[in-house]
């Protein structure tokens, strides 16, 4: 259950907004509207995401990347 009668906090209540007033709009646009078609991805129970590199790396590049990440 969602209470729609409560006041929506103003964006200006956030401390960071006062520092960057020129970046933030006066009013937030709200949540996206309900669509006619909802999209979802059916997952297989117990399955895990495929873990693989998006592209191949030379062995020396892979070593350098691992060194930088540590």
C-alpha positions as CSV (number, residue, x, y, z in Angstrom):
1,X,0.0,0.0,0.0
2,X,1.4,3.4,-1.0
3,X,0.3,6.5,0.9
4,X,-0.2,9.2,-1.8
5,X,-1.5,11.8,0.7
6,X,1.9,12.4,2.4
7,X,3.9,15.4,1.2
8,X,6.6,14.7,-1.3
9,X,9.9,16.1,-0.1
10,X,11.3,19.0,-2.1
11,X,14.5,18.6,-4.0
12,X,15.7,21.8,-2.3
13,X,15.6,19.9,1.1
14,X,18.8,18.1,0.0
15,X,22.0,19.9,1.2
16,X,24.0,19.2,-2.0
17,X,21.3,20.9,-4.2
18,X,21.9,24.3,-2.6
19,X,25.5,24.1,-3.8
20,X,24.5,23.4,-7.4
21,X,21.2,25.2,-7.9
22,X,21.9,25.8,-11.6
23,X,22.1,22.1,-12.3
24,X,18.9,20.8,-10.6
25,X,15.4,21.5,-11.9
26,X,12.8,23.3,-9.7
27,X,10.5,20.3,-9.7
28,X,11.4,16.7,-10.2
29,X,9.5,15.0,-13.1
30,X,8.3,12.1,-11.0
31,X,8.2,8.4,-11.7
32,X,7.8,7.0,-15.2
33,X,4.2,6.5,-16.3
34,X,2.7,3.0,-16.4
35,X,3.3,1.5,-19.9
36,X,0.9,-0.6,-22.0
37,X,3.6,-3.3,-22.4
38,X,5.9,-4.3,-19.5
39,X,9.1,-6.0,-20.4
40,X,10.9,-8.5,-18.2
41,X,13.4,-11.3,-18.6
42,X,12.4,-14.7,-17.4
43,X,15.3,-16.2,-15.4
44,X,15.9,-19.9,-14.8
45,X,15.8,-20.6,-11.0
46,X,19.3,-21.3,-9.7
47,X,21.1,-20.0,-12.8
48,X,24.0,-17.6,-12.5
49,X,25.1,-14.8,-14.9
50,X,27.7,-15.8,-17.4
51,X,31.1,-14.6,-16.3
52,X,33.4,-13.9,-19.3
53,X,35.6,-11.1,-20.5
54,X,33.9,-8.8,-23.0
55,X,36.9,-9.0,-25.2
56,X,40.2,-10.9,-25.4
57,X,43.4,-9.4,-23.9
58,X,47.0,-10.3,-24.6
59,X,48.6,-12.0,-21.6
60,X,50.7,-9.0,-20.7
61,X,47.7,-6.7,-20.8
62,X,45.8,-9.0,-18.5
63,X,48.7,-9.1,-16.1
64,X,48.9,-5.3,-16.1
65,X,45.1,-5.0,-15.5
66,X,45.2,-7.4,-12.6
67,X,48.2,-5.5,-11.1
68,X,46.3,-2.2,-11.4
69,X,43.1,-3.6,-9.8
70,X,45.0,-4.8,-6.8
